[in-house]
Amino acid sequence: DTFHNFVDGVLIATAFTQDLSLGLITAAAIIAHEIPQEMGDYAILLSSGLSRRQALGWNLLSALATLPGALLGYFMLSDMQGLVPHALAISAASFLYIALGDLLPRLHEQADRGQRGQLPMLILGIATILVIRLNH
């Protein structure tokens, strides 16, 4: 998770080097993705026997890896602008892989069990992308 957070920082910095709007959208998407993930990580740490304070501390320490990732990404990529489009393409592909390889099968499993609560959120996410795209 620490490495994942570090890479998130690099991706946020990469997006900001290209465009403020792209940076803000990328940061918002990563935050929306990280909140439930970090809650899950916290629960795993608690179930592993750590106290609430210890679990929160380790989770916070892991999350702080985003900052050095952002700093390294910003300074490293400012000298290597030719790599930025490739880094953005890899990050977009990673998010698509997660969505198609992990999230959609889970949605199908939940729908098969009669649980359809995530479908409205999926539709809301797609609508948000469309609104942003049409207004940009």
A tleap script that builds the chain and sets N, CA, C and O, in Angstrom:
source leaprc.protein.ff14SB
mol = sequence {
  NASP THR PHE HIE ASN PHE VAL ASP GLY VAL
  LEU ILE ALA THR ALA PHE THR GLN ASP LEU
  SER LEU GLY LEU ILE THR ALA ALA ALA ILE
  ILE ALA HIE GLU ILE PRO GLN GLU MET GLY
  ASP TYR ALA ILE LEU LEU SER SER GLY LEU
  SER ARG ARG GLN ALA LEU GLY TRP ASN LEU
  LEU SER ALA LEU ALA THR LEU PRO GLY ALA
  LEU LEU GLY TYR PHE MET LEU SER ASP MET
  GLN GLY LEU VAL PRO HIE ALA LEU ALA ILE
  SER ALA ALA SER PHE LEU TYR ILE ALA LEU
  GLY ASP LEU LEU PRO ARG LEU HIE GLU GLN
  ALA ASP ARG GLY GLN ARG GLY GLN LEU PRO
  MET LEU ILE LEU GLY ILE ALA THR ILE LEU
  VAL ILE ARG LEU ASN CHIE
}
set mol.1.N position { 0.826 -1.192 0.000 }
set mol.1.CA position { 0.000 0.000 0.000 }
set mol.1.C position { 0.871 1.258 0.000 }
set mol.1.O position { 0.498 2.271 -0.590 }
set mol.2.N position { 2.019 1.195 0.654 }
set mol.2.CA position { 2.921 2.348 0.666 }
set mol.2.C position { 3.418 2.641 -0.745 }
set mol.2.O position { 3.452 3.797 -1.166 }
set mol.3.N position { 3.802 1.600 -1.472 }
set mol.3.CA position { 4.243 1.788 -2.854 }
set mol.3.C position { 3.102 2.331 -3.709 }
set mol.3.O position { 3.306 3.216 -4.540 }
set mol.4.N position { 1.898 1.795 -3.499 }
set mol.4.CA position { 0.713 2.260 -4.226 }
set mol.4.C position { 0.500 3.758 -3.977 }
set mol.4.O position { 0.245 4.513 -4.915 }
set mol.5.N position { 0.601 4.179 -2.734 }
set mol.5.CA position { 0.423 5.596 -2.396 }
set mol.5.C position { 1.528 6.454 -3.008 }
set mol.5.O position { 1.271 7.568 -3.464 }
set mol.6.N position { 2.750 5.939 -3.018 }
set mol.6.CA position { 3.868 6.651 -3.644 }
set mol.6.C position { 3.576 6.880 -5.128 }
set mol.6.O position { 3.754 7.987 -5.637 }
set mol.7.N position { 3.129 5.834 -5.813 }
set mol.7.CA position { 2.803 5.946 -7.238 }
set mol.7.C position { 1.636 6.913 -7.449 }
set mol.7.O position { 1.629 7.666 -8.422 }
set mol.8.N position { 0.661 6.901 -6.557 }
set mol.8.CA position { -0.436 7.871 -6.649 }
set mol.8.C position { 0.096 9.299 -6.618 }
set mol.8.O position { -0.383 10.161 -7.354 }
set mol.9.N position { 1.080 9.545 -5.771 }
set mol.9.CA position { 1.688 10.869 -5.703 }
set mol.9.C position { 2.364 11.244 -7.010 }
set mol.9.O position { 2.247 12.380 -7.470 }
set mol.10.N position { 3.074 10.291 -7.613 }
set mol.10.CA position { 3.713 10.537 -8.910 }
set mol.10.C position { 2.656 10.866 -9.958 }
set mol.10.O position { 2.835 11.785 -10.757 }
set mol.11.N position { 1.557 10.118 -9.954 }
set mol.11.CA position { 0.502 10.345 -10.943 }
set mol.11.C position { -0.154 11.712 -10.772 }
set mol.11.O position { -0.439 12.396 -11.754 }
set mol.12.N position { -0.388 12.102 -9.539 }
set mol.12.CA position { -0.989 13.421 -9.287 }
set mol.12.C position { -0.056 14.514 -9.793 }
set mol.12.O position { -0.496 15.448 -10.464 }
set mol.13.N position { 1.224 14.400 -9.473 }
set mol.13.CA position { 2.192 15.402 -9.927 }
set mol.13.C position { 2.266 15.438 -11.445 }
set mol.13.O position { 2.336 16.511 -12.046 }
set mol.14.N position { 2.252 14.266 -12.060 }
set mol.14.CA position { 2.302 14.193 -13.517 }
set mol.14.C position { 1.123 14.929 -14.132 }
set mol.14.O position { 1.289 15.687 -15.089 }
set mol.15.N position { -0.047 14.713 -13.594 }
set mol.15.CA position { -1.238 15.379 -14.122 }
set mol.15.C position { -1.149 16.887 -13.944 }
set mol.15.O position { -1.525 17.640 -14.843 }
set mol.16.N position { -0.656 17.336 -12.798 }
set mol.16.CA position { -0.546 18.779 -12.559 }
set mol.16.C position { 0.490 19.435 -13.470 }
set mol.16.O position { 0.361 20.615 -13.797 }
set mol.17.N position { 1.515 18.686 -13.885 }
set mol.17.CA position { 2.502 19.290 -14.781 }
set mol.17.C position { 1.912 19.578 -16.153 }
set mol.17.O position { 2.449 20.397 -16.899 }
set mol.18.N position { 0.818 18.916 -16.490 }
set mol.18.CA position { 0.195 19.101 -17.799 }
set mol.18.C position { -0.878 20.174 -17.802 }
set mol.18.O position { -0.959 20.982 -18.727 }
set mol.19.N position { -1.709 20.177 -16.751 }
set mol.19.CA position { -2.844 21.098 -16.737 }
set mol.19.C position { -3.430 21.119 -15.336 }
set mol.19.O position { -3.543 20.075 -14.693 }
set mol.20.N position { -3.800 22.293 -14.859 }
set mol.20.CA position { -4.375 22.417 -13.523 }
set mol.20.C position { -5.662 21.608 -13.404 }
set mol.20.O position { -5.872 20.914 -12.409 }
set mol.21.N position { -6.514 21.695 -14.409 }
set mol.21.CA position { -7.781 20.946 -14.374 }
set mol.21.C position { -7.527 19.450 -14.327 }
set mol.21.O position { -8.162 18.730 -13.557 }
set mol.22.N position { -6.597 18.982 -15.153 }
set mol.22.CA position { -6.267 17.557 -15.163 }
set mol.22.C position { -5.715 17.133 -13.806 }
set mol.22.O position { -6.039 16.053 -13.313 }
set mol.23.N position { -4.891 17.971 -13.207 }
set mol.23.CA position { -4.347 17.671 -11.888 }
set mol.23.C position { -5.430 17.577 -10.833 }
set mol.23.O position { -5.418 16.666 -10.004 }
set mol.24.N position { -6.368 18.516 -10.859 }
set mol.24.CA position { -7.458 18.510 -9.872 }
set mol.24.C position { -8.362 17.297 -10.057 }
set mol.24.O position { -8.767 16.663 -9.082 }
set mol.25.N position { -8.676 16.977 -11.304 }
set mol.25.CA position { -9.530 15.819 -11.572 }
set mol.25.C position { -8.825 14.533 -11.152 }
set mol.25.O position { -9.441 13.646 -10.562 }
set mol.26.N position { -7.540 14.436 -11.456 }
set mol.26.CA position { -6.768 13.248 -11.077 }
set mol.26.C position { -6.693 13.115 -9.566 }
set mol.26.O position { -6.875 12.024 -9.026 }
set mol.27.N position { -6.426 14.218 -8.883 }
set mol.27.CA position { -6.354 14.180 -7.417 }
set mol.27.C position { -7.701 13.768 -6.825 }
set mol.27.O position { -7.750 12.965 -5.893 }
set mol.28.N position { -8.791 14.313 -7.361 }
set mol.28.CA position { -10.128 13.958 -6.856 }
set mol.28.C position { -10.417 12.476 -7.092 }
set mol.28.O position { -10.968 11.805 -6.219 }
set mol.29.N position { -10.049 11.963 -8.266 }
set mol.29.CA position { -10.282 10.547 -8.566 }
set mol.29.C position { -9.470 9.652 -7.636 }
set mol.29.O position { -9.964 8.633 -7.154 }
set mol.30.N position { -8.238 10.036 -7.391 }
set mol.30.CA position { -7.397 9.223 -6.510 }
set mol.30.C position { -7.900 9.285 -5.075 }
set mol.30.O position { -7.889 8.275 -4.372 }
set mol.31.N position { -8.337 10.452 -4.635 }
set mol.31.CA position { -8.897 10.564 -3.280 }
set mol.31.C position { -10.147 9.703 -3.155 }
set mol.31.O position { -10.320 8.993 -2.164 }
set mol.32.N position { -11.023 9.765 -4.164 }
set mol.32.CA position { -12.245 8.955 -4.130 }
set mol.32.C position { -11.914 7.462 -4.098 }
set mol.32.O position { -12.634 6.673 -3.486 }
set mol.33.N position { -10.838 7.087 -4.748 }
set mol.33.CA position { -10.405 5.691 -4.768 }
set mol.33.C position { -9.727 5.315 -3.447 }
set mol.33.O position { -9.882 4.194 -2.964 }
set mol.34.N position { -8.989 6.239 -2.875 }
set mol.34.CA position { -8.194 5.928 -1.681 }
set mol.34.C position { -9.028 5.849 -0.401 }
set mol.34.O position { -8.702 5.059 0.485 }
set mol.35.N position { -10.070 6.628 -0.284 }
set mol.35.CA position { -10.841 6.628 0.969 }
set mol.35.C position { -11.353 5.238 1.313 }
set mol.35.O position { -11.090 4.760 2.416 }
set mol.36.N position { -12.078 4.564 0.410 }
set mol.36.CA position { -12.524 3.213 0.790 }
set mol.36.C position { -11.369 2.221 0.929 }
set mol.36.O position { -11.436 1.306 1.749 }
set mol.37.N position { -10.320 2.393 0.143 }
set mol.37.CA position { -9.185 1.484 0.257 }
set mol.37.C position { -8.513 1.636 1.614 }
set mol.37.O position { -8.194 0.640 2.264 }
set mol.38.N position { -8.297 2.858 2.041 }
set mol.38.CA position { -7.640 3.078 3.332 }
set mol.38.C position { -8.522 2.601 4.488 }
set mol.38.O position { -8.015 2.122 5.502 }
set mol.39.N position { -9.828 2.731 4.335 }
set mol.39.CA position { -10.730 2.203 5.368 }
set mol.39.C position { -10.602 0.682 5.439 }
set mol.39.O position { -10.603 0.101 6.525 }
set mol.40.N position { -10.493 0.047 4.279 }
set mol.40.CA position { -10.301 -1.399 4.253 }
set mol.40.C position { -8.971 -1.812 4.855 }
set mol.40.O position { -8.886 -2.799 5.585 }
set mol.41.N position { -7.929 -1.044 4.541 }
set mol.41.CA position { -6.612 -1.325 5.112 }
set mol.41.C position { -6.649 -1.193 6.637 }
set mol.41.O position { -6.064 -2.007 7.351 }
set mol.42.N position { -7.331 -0.175 7.121 }
set mol.42.CA position { -7.470 0.040 8.568 }
set mol.42.C position { -8.165 -1.157 9.205 }
set mol.42.O position { -7.745 -1.641 10.256 }
set mol.43.N position { -9.226 -1.631 8.567 }
set mol.43.CA position { -9.955 -2.789 9.099 }
set mol.43.C position { -9.067 -4.030 9.117 }
set mol.43.O position { -9.116 -4.817 10.062 }
set mol.44.N position { -8.259 -4.205 8.079 }
set mol.44.CA position { -7.353 -5.359 8.026 }
set mol.44.C position { -6.322 -5.268 9.154 }
set mol.44.O position { -6.022 -6.266 9.809 }
set mol.45.N position { -5.786 -4.072 9.375 }
set mol.45.CA position { -4.806 -3.903 10.452 }
set mol.45.C position { -5.437 -4.188 11.817 }
set mol.45.O position { -4.812 -4.802 12.681 }
set mol.46.N position { -6.682 -3.737 12.001 }
set mol.46.CA position { -7.374 -4.023 13.264 }
set mol.46.C position { -7.593 -5.527 13.441 }
set mol.46.O position { -7.370 -6.074 14.521 }
set mol.47.N position { -8.030 -6.184 12.371 }
set mol.47.CA position { -8.293 -7.627 12.478 }
set mol.47.C position { -7.003 -8.427 12.634 }
set mol.47.O position { -7.035 -9.589 13.041 }
set mol.48.N position { -5.865 -7.803 12.310 }
set mol.48.CA position { -4.573 -8.471 12.485 }
set mol.48.C position { -4.063 -8.368 13.914 }
set mol.48.O position { -3.009 -8.911 14.245 }
set mol.49.N position { -4.819 -7.665 14.762 }
set mol.49.CA position { -4.448 -7.595 16.165 }
set mol.49.C position { -3.866 -6.263 16.621 }
set mol.49.O position { -3.543 -6.105 17.799 }
set mol.50.N position { -3.729 -5.316 15.723 }
set mol.50.CA position { -3.212 -4.008 16.130 }
set mol.50.C position { -4.292 -3.229 16.873 }
set mol.50.O position { -5.486 -3.423 16.642 }
set mol.51.N position { -3.861 -2.358 17.756 }
set mol.51.CA position { -4.807 -1.470 18.428 }
set mol.51.C position { -5.287 -0.418 17.427 }
set mol.51.O position { -4.707 -0.258 16.353 }
set mol.52.N position { -6.340 0.284 17.788 }
set mol.52.CA position { -6.849 1.332 16.886 }
set mol.52.C position { -5.784 2.389 16.619 }
set mol.52.O position { -5.624 2.854 15.491 }
set mol.53.N position { -5.072 2.754 17.653 }
set mol.53.CA position { -4.027 3.769 17.494 }
set mol.53.C position { -2.897 3.271 16.597 }
set mol.53.O position { -2.421 4.008 15.733 }
set mol.54.N position { -2.467 2.026 16.796 }
set mol.54.CA position { -1.412 1.453 15.963 }
set mol.54.C position { -1.867 1.341 14.504 }
set mol.54.O position { -1.117 1.681 13.589 }
set mol.55.N position { -3.078 0.870 14.297 }
set mol.55.CA position { -3.600 0.710 12.934 }
set mol.55.C position { -3.685 2.066 12.243 }
set mol.55.O position { -3.324 2.192 11.073 }
set mol.56.N position { -4.153 3.066 12.953 }
set mol.56.CA position { -4.239 4.409 12.377 }
set mol.56.C position { -2.847 4.952 12.071 }
set mol.56.O position { -2.635 5.574 11.029 }
set mol.57.N position { -1.910 4.720 12.970 }
set mol.57.CA position { -0.542 5.201 12.765 }
set mol.57.C position { 0.120 4.568 11.552 }
set mol.57.O position { 0.723 5.266 10.737 }
set mol.58.N position { 0.009 3.239 11.427 }
set mol.58.CA position { 0.611 2.562 10.273 }
set mol.58.C position { -0.070 2.969 8.968 }
set mol.58.O position { 0.579 3.125 7.934 }
set mol.59.N position { -1.382 3.137 9.038 }
set mol.59.CA position { -2.118 3.547 7.847 }
set mol.59.C position { -1.732 4.961 7.440 }
set mol.59.O position { -1.573 5.243 6.252 }
set mol.60.N position { -1.581 5.843 8.403 }
set mol.60.CA position { -1.168 7.214 8.116 }
set mol.60.C position { 0.250 7.248 7.552 }
set mol.60.O position { 0.523 7.977 6.599 }
set mol.61.N position { 1.139 6.471 8.131 }
set mol.61.CA position { 2.518 6.417 7.637 }
set mol.61.C position { 2.552 5.951 6.180 }
set mol.61.O position { 3.291 6.500 5.363 }
set mol.62.N position { 1.760 4.952 5.870 }
set mol.62.CA position { 1.681 4.462 4.498 }
set mol.62.C position { 1.119 5.534 3.563 }
set mol.62.O position { 1.618 5.716 2.452 }
set mol.63.N position { 0.095 6.233 4.008 }
set mol.63.CA position { -0.526 7.280 3.178 }
set mol.63.C position { 0.429 8.441 2.927 }
set mol.63.O position { 0.347 9.091 1.884 }
set mol.64.N position { 1.322 8.707 3.854 }
set mol.64.CA position { 2.265 9.813 3.694 }
set mol.64.C position { 3.265 9.579 2.565 }
set mol.64.O position { 3.969 10.507 2.166 }
set mol.65.N position { 3.337 8.368 2.052 }
set mol.65.CA position { 4.228 8.089 0.922 }
set mol.65.C position { 3.784 8.834 -0.333 }
set mol.65.O position { 4.553 8.952 -1.287 }
set mol.66.N position { 2.562 9.332 -0.340 }
set mol.66.CA position { 2.069 10.105 -1.482 }
set mol.66.C position { 2.894 11.376 -1.669 }
set mol.66.O position { 3.182 11.764 -2.802 }
set mol.67.N position { 3.269 12.016 -0.589 }
set mol.67.CA position { 4.007 13.282 -0.670 }
set mol.67.C position { 5.380 13.125 -1.335 }
set mol.67.O position { 5.663 13.863 -2.278 }
set mol.68.N position { 6.249 12.202 -0.893 }
set mol.68.CA position { 7.512 12.065 -1.616 }
set mol.68.C position { 7.310 11.620 -3.069 }
set mol.68.O position { 8.087 11.995 -3.946 }
set mol.69.N position { 6.269 10.823 -3.321 }
set mol.69.CA position { 5.974 10.437 -4.701 }
set mol.69.C position { 5.622 11.643 -5.546 }
set mol.69.O position { 6.060 11.753 -6.691 }
set mol.70.N position { 4.826 12.555 -4.984 }
set mol.70.CA position { 4.449 13.766 -5.715 }
set mol.70.C position { 5.657 14.662 -5.946 }
set mol.70.O position { 5.829 15.202 -7.039 }
set mol.71.N position { 6.482 14.823 -4.939 }
set mol.71.CA position { 7.663 15.672 -5.085 }
set mol.71.C position { 8.644 15.091 -6.102 }
set mol.71.O position { 9.146 15.802 -6.973 }
set mol.72.N position { 8.907 13.800 -5.980 }
set mol.72.CA position { 9.808 13.163 -6.928 }
set mol.72.C position { 9.230 13.239 -8.341 }
set mol.72.O position { 9.940 13.563 -9.293 }
set mol.73.N position { 7.948 12.940 -8.468 }
set mol.73.CA position { 7.312 13.001 -9.781 }
set mol.73.C position { 7.371 14.386 -10.390 }
set mol.73.O position { 7.640 14.536 -11.582 }
set mol.74.N position { 7.121 15.388 -9.582 }
set mol.74.CA position { 7.124 16.762 -10.086 }
set mol.74.C position { 8.512 17.170 -10.586 }
set mol.74.O position { 8.654 17.677 -11.699 }
set mol.75.N position { 9.521 16.946 -9.764 }
set mol.75.CA position { 10.867 17.380 -10.139 }
set mol.75.C position { 11.484 16.490 -11.210 }
set mol.75.O position { 12.207 16.975 -12.080 }
set mol.76.N position { 11.205 15.199 -11.152 }
set mol.76.CA position { 11.764 14.289 -12.134 }
set mol.76.C position { 11.110 14.496 -13.503 }
set mol.76.O position { 11.795 14.530 -14.525 }
set mol.77.N position { 9.794 14.631 -13.515 }
set mol.77.CA position { 9.096 14.742 -14.789 }
set mol.77.C position { 9.202 16.130 -15.404 }
set mol.77.O position { 8.975 16.289 -16.604 }
set mol.78.N position { 9.542 17.135 -14.604 }
set mol.78.CA position { 9.721 18.464 -15.196 }
set mol.78.C position { 10.934 18.470 -16.121 }
set mol.78.O position { 11.000 19.268 -17.057 }
set mol.79.N position { 11.900 17.576 -15.858 }
set mol.79.CA position { 13.074 17.451 -16.724 }
set mol.79.C position { 12.863 16.446 -17.851 }
set mol.79.O position { 13.648 16.397 -18.798 }
set mol.80.N position { 11.801 15.642 -17.751 }
set mol.80.CA position { 11.559 14.593 -18.749 }
set mol.80.C position { 10.130 14.686 -19.282 }
set mol.80.O position { 9.347 13.746 -19.148 }
set mol.81.N position { 9.801 15.818 -19.881 }
set mol.81.CA position { 8.443 16.042 -20.361 }
set mol.81.C position { 8.015 15.021 -21.412 }
set mol.81.O position { 6.819 14.780 -21.573 }
set mol.82.N position { 8.937 14.431 -22.113 }
set mol.82.CA position { 8.591 13.428 -23.111 }
set mol.82.C position { 7.980 12.170 -22.511 }
set mol.82.O position { 7.265 11.441 -23.198 }
set mol.83.N position { 8.255 11.908 -21.227 }
set mol.83.CA position { 7.707 10.721 -20.572 }
set mol.83.C position { 6.312 10.945 -20.009 }
set mol.83.O position { 5.611 9.982 -19.698 }
set mol.84.N position { 5.897 12.202 -19.871 }
set mol.84.CA position { 4.616 12.505 -19.230 }
set mol.84.C position { 3.434 11.849 -19.934 }
set mol.84.O position { 2.615 11.222 -19.262 }
set mol.85.N position { 3.306 11.962 -21.256 }
set mol.85.CA position { 2.157 11.294 -21.893 }
set mol.85.C position { 2.138 9.784 -21.647 }
set mol.85.O position { 1.073 9.185 -21.499 }
set mol.86.N position { 3.319 9.180 -21.607 }
set mol.86.CA position { 3.395 7.741 -21.357 }
set mol.86.C position { 2.978 7.421 -19.918 }
set mol.86.O position { 2.273 6.441 -19.675 }
set mol.87.N position { 3.414 8.245 -18.975 }
set mol.87.CA position { 3.032 8.033 -17.577 }
set mol.87.C position { 1.527 8.191 -17.394 }
set mol.87.O position { 0.908 7.424 -16.656 }
set mol.88.N position { 0.933 9.182 -18.064 }
set mol.88.CA position { -0.512 9.374 -17.969 }
set mol.88.C position { -1.264 8.210 -18.619 }
set mol.88.O position { -2.297 7.774 -18.110 }
set mol.89.N position { -0.751 7.716 -19.727 }
set mol.89.CA position { -1.394 6.575 -20.401 }
set mol.89.C position { -1.336 5.329 -19.527 }
set mol.89.O position { -2.310 4.580 -19.442 }
set mol.90.N position { -0.199 5.108 -18.878 }
set mol.90.CA position { -0.073 3.948 -17.990 }
set mol.90.C position { -1.022 4.075 -16.809 }
set mol.90.O position { -1.637 3.089 -16.404 }
set mol.91.N position { -1.151 5.275 -16.251 }
set mol.91.CA position { -2.060 5.445 -15.115 }
set mol.91.C position { -3.506 5.250 -15.542 }
set mol.91.O position { -4.286 4.633 -14.817 }
set mol.92.N position { -3.876 5.771 -16.716 }
set mol.92.CA position { -5.243 5.568 -17.203 }
set mol.92.C position { -5.505 4.086 -17.448 }
set mol.92.O position { -6.573 3.576 -17.111 }
set mol.93.N position { -4.545 3.410 -18.026 }
set mol.93.CA position { -4.700 1.975 -18.276 }
set mol.93.C position { -4.830 1.203 -16.962 }
set mol.93.O position { -5.589 0.237 -16.886 }
set mol.94.N position { -4.106 1.617 -15.944 }
set mol.94.CA position { -4.191 0.955 -14.642 }
set mol.94.C position { -5.582 1.102 -14.043 }
set mol.94.O position { -6.140 0.142 -13.512 }
set mol.95.N position { -6.139 2.306 -14.129 }
set mol.95.CA position { -7.483 2.521 -13.597 }
set mol.95.C position { -8.514 1.716 -14.394 }
set mol.95.O position { -9.443 1.154 -13.814 }
set mol.96.N position { -8.356 1.659 -15.707 }
set mol.96.CA position { -9.279 0.853 -16.517 }
set mol.96.C position { -9.158 -0.627 -16.178 }
set mol.96.O position { -10.161 -1.337 -16.109 }
set mol.97.N position { -7.942 -1.087 -15.969 }
set mol.97.CA position { -7.734 -2.485 -15.601 }
set mol.97.C position { -8.432 -2.801 -14.277 }
set mol.97.O position { -9.106 -3.824 -14.152 }
set mol.98.N position { -8.266 -1.927 -13.304 }
set mol.98.CA position { -8.920 -2.134 -12.007 }
set mol.98.C position { -10.432 -2.161 -12.186 }
set mol.98.O position { -11.114 -3.034 -11.648 }
set mol.99.N position { -10.950 -1.200 -12.944 }
set mol.99.CA position { -12.398 -1.125 -13.130 }
set mol.99.C position { -12.938 -2.354 -13.850 }
set mol.99.O position { -13.935 -2.941 -13.427 }
set mol.100.N position { -12.285 -2.738 -14.929 }
set mol.100.CA position { -12.804 -3.842 -15.732 }
set mol.100.C position { -12.472 -5.205 -15.148 }
set mol.100.O position { -13.263 -6.141 -15.265 }
set mol.101.N position { -11.318 -5.321 -14.527 }
set mol.101.CA position { -10.889 -6.616 -14.022 }
set mol.101.C position { -11.361 -6.947 -12.622 }
set mol.101.O position { -11.437 -8.118 -12.249 }
set mol.102.N position { -11.679 -5.924 -11.845 }
set mol.102.CA position { -12.022 -6.160 -10.440 }
set mol.102.C position { -13.415 -5.648 -10.095 }
set mol.102.O position { -14.231 -6.383 -9.540 }
set mol.103.N position { -13.682 -4.413 -10.418 }
set mol.103.CA position { -14.931 -3.812 -9.958 }
set mol.103.C position { -16.163 -4.342 -10.691 }
set mol.103.O position { -17.165 -4.664 -10.053 }
set mol.104.N position { -16.103 -4.435 -12.012 }
set mol.104.CA position { -17.275 -4.902 -12.753 }
set mol.104.C position { -17.671 -6.339 -12.399 }
set mol.104.O position { -18.862 -6.604 -12.240 }
set mol.105.N position { -16.726 -7.279 -12.269 }
set mol.105.CA position { -17.142 -8.625 -11.830 }
set mol.105.C position { -17.820 -8.608 -10.453 }
set mol.105.O position { -18.765 -9.361 -10.215 }
set mol.106.N position { -17.342 -7.758 -9.561 }
set mol.106.CA position { -17.990 -7.660 -8.244 }
set mol.106.C position { -19.400 -7.104 -8.362 }
set mol.106.O position { -20.305 -7.542 -7.653 }
set mol.107.N position { -19.590 -6.137 -9.259 }
set mol.107.CA position { -20.931 -5.601 -9.473 }
set mol.107.C position { -21.860 -6.695 -9.991 }
set mol.107.O position { -23.018 -6.778 -9.579 }
set mol.108.N position { -21.357 -7.525 -10.884 }
set mol.108.CA position { -22.183 -8.620 -11.397 }
set mol.108.C position { -22.532 -9.609 -10.288 }
set mol.108.O position { -23.664 -10.088 -10.233 }
set mol.109.N position { -21.593 -9.922 -9.412 }
set mol.109.CA position { -21.861 -10.821 -8.291 }
set mol.109.C position { -22.926 -10.246 -7.380 }
set mol.109.O position { -23.831 -10.958 -6.945 }
set mol.110.N position { -22.818 -8.953 -7.092 }
set mol.110.CA position { -23.799 -8.317 -6.220 }
set mol.110.C position { -25.169 -8.268 -6.872 }
set mol.110.O position { -26.184 -8.467 -6.205 }
set mol.111.N position { -25.202 -8.004 -8.176 }
set mol.111.CA position { -26.482 -7.972 -8.881 }
set mol.111.C position { -27.126 -9.352 -8.879 }
set mol.111.O position { -28.347 -9.472 -8.768 }
set mol.112.N position { -26.301 -10.396 -9.001 }
set mol.112.CA position { -26.831 -11.760 -8.966 }
set mol.112.C position { -27.431 -12.090 -7.608 }
set mol.112.O position { -28.336 -12.921 -7.517 }
set mol.113.N position { -26.943 -11.456 -6.560 }
set mol.113.CA position { -27.473 -11.684 -5.210 }
set mol.113.C position { -28.594 -10.705 -4.874 }
set mol.113.O position { -29.086 -10.691 -3.745 }
set mol.114.N position { -28.994 -9.901 -5.830 }
set mol.114.CA position { -30.094 -8.959 -5.598 }
set mol.114.C position { -29.660 -7.632 -5.012 }
set mol.114.O position { -30.506 -6.805 -4.672 }
set mol.115.N position { -28.369 -7.408 -4.886 }
set mol.115.CA position { -27.862 -6.143 -4.354 }
set mol.115.C position { -27.494 -5.242 -5.523 }
set mol.115.O position { -26.605 -5.566 -6.310 }
set mol.116.N position { -28.172 -4.122 -5.631 }
set mol.116.CA position { -27.944 -3.238 -6.769 }
set mol.116.C position { -27.535 -1.829 -6.325 }
set mol.116.O position { -27.687 -0.878 -7.091 }
set mol.117.N position { -27.028 -1.685 -5.123 }
set mol.117.CA position { -26.699 -0.369 -4.586 }
set mol.117.C position { -25.565 0.344 -5.289 }
set mol.117.O position { -25.504 1.574 -5.273 }
set mol.118.N position { -24.663 -0.407 -5.910 }
set mol.118.CA position { -23.513 0.242 -6.535 }
set mol.118.C position { -23.791 0.690 -7.963 }
set mol.118.O position { -23.062 1.521 -8.504 }
set mol.119.N position { -24.825 0.155 -8.570 }
set mol.119.CA position { -25.137 0.544 -9.934 }
set mol.119.C position { -25.435 2.038 -10.050 }
set mol.119.O position { -24.933 2.679 -10.974 }
set mol.120.N position { -26.236 2.622 -9.146 }
set mol.120.CA position { -26.445 4.079 -9.242 }
set mol.120.C position { -25.141 4.877 -9.097 }
set mol.120.O position { -24.982 5.920 -9.731 }
set mol.121.N position { -24.219 4.397 -8.273 }
set mol.121.CA position { -22.945 5.093 -8.107 }
set mol.121.C position { -22.111 4.989 -9.379 }
set mol.121.O position { -21.434 5.947 -9.751 }
set mol.122.N position { -22.151 3.844 -10.047 }
set mol.122.CA position { -21.450 3.679 -11.307 }
set mol.122.C position { -22.013 4.630 -12.356 }
set mol.122.O position { -21.263 5.275 -13.088 }
set mol.123.N position { -23.330 4.710 -12.423 }
set mol.123.CA position { -23.988 5.623 -13.369 }
set mol.123.C position { -23.645 7.069 -13.032 }
set mol.123.O position { -23.399 7.871 -13.932 }
set mol.124.N position { -23.627 7.410 -11.749 }
set mol.124.CA position { -23.253 8.763 -11.329 }
set mol.124.C position { -21.819 9.087 -11.737 }
set mol.124.O position { -21.540 10.199 -12.185 }
set mol.125.N position { -20.914 8.134 -11.589 }
set mol.125.CA position { -19.527 8.347 -12.000 }
set mol.125.C position { -19.409 8.594 -13.493 }
set mol.125.O position { -18.685 9.491 -13.926 }
set mol.126.N position { -20.118 7.799 -14.277 }
set mol.126.CA position { -20.087 7.974 -15.732 }
set mol.126.C position { -20.692 9.325 -16.110 }
set mol.126.O position { -20.168 10.020 -16.979 }
set mol.127.N position { -21.789 9.693 -15.461 }
set mol.127.CA position { -22.425 10.987 -15.737 }
set mol.127.C position { -21.491 12.140 -15.383 }
set mol.127.O position { -21.442 13.138 -16.103 }
set mol.128.N position { -20.756 12.016 -14.293 }
set mol.128.CA position { -19.805 13.055 -13.892 }
set mol.128.C position { -18.725 13.238 -14.956 }
set mol.128.O position { -18.369 14.363 -15.306 }
set mol.129.N position { -18.212 12.123 -15.464 }
set mol.129.CA position { -17.200 12.196 -16.524 }
set mol.129.C position { -17.769 12.890 -17.754 }
set mol.129.O position { -17.101 13.729 -18.360 }
set mol.130.N position { -18.985 12.550 -18.122 }
set mol.130.CA position { -19.611 13.175 -19.292 }
set mol.130.C position { -19.811 14.674 -19.108 }
set mol.130.O position { -19.556 15.455 -20.024 }
set mol.131.N position { -20.268 15.075 -17.927 }
set mol.131.CA position { -20.486 16.490 -17.648 }
set mol.131.C position { -19.161 17.252 -17.709 }
set mol.131.O position { -19.088 18.329 -18.301 }
set mol.132.N position { -18.129 16.700 -17.104 }
set mol.132.CA position { -16.817 17.345 -17.135 }
set mol.132.C position { -16.313 17.441 -18.569 }
set mol.132.O position { -15.789 18.475 -18.983 }
set mol.133.N position { -16.473 16.374 -19.311 }
set mol.133.CA position { -15.984 16.345 -20.698 }
set mol.133.C position { -16.741 17.339 -21.572 }
set mol.133.O position { -16.139 18.017 -22.405 }
set mol.134.N position { -18.049 17.430 -21.388 }
set mol.134.CA position { -18.851 18.348 -22.201 }
set mol.134.C position { -18.594 19.808 -21.859 }
set mol.134.O position { -18.748 20.681 -22.714 }
set mol.135.N position { -18.206 20.079 -20.625 }
set mol.135.CA position { -17.962 21.449 -20.189 }
set mol.135.C position { -16.501 21.860 -20.317 }
set mol.135.O position { -16.152 22.998 -20.003 }
set mol.136.N position { -15.660 20.968 -20.763 }
set mol.136.CA position { -14.232 21.287 -20.831 }
set mol.136.C position { -13.807 21.702 -22.202 }
set mol.136.O position { -12.633 22.003 -22.420 }
savepdb mol mol.pdb
quit
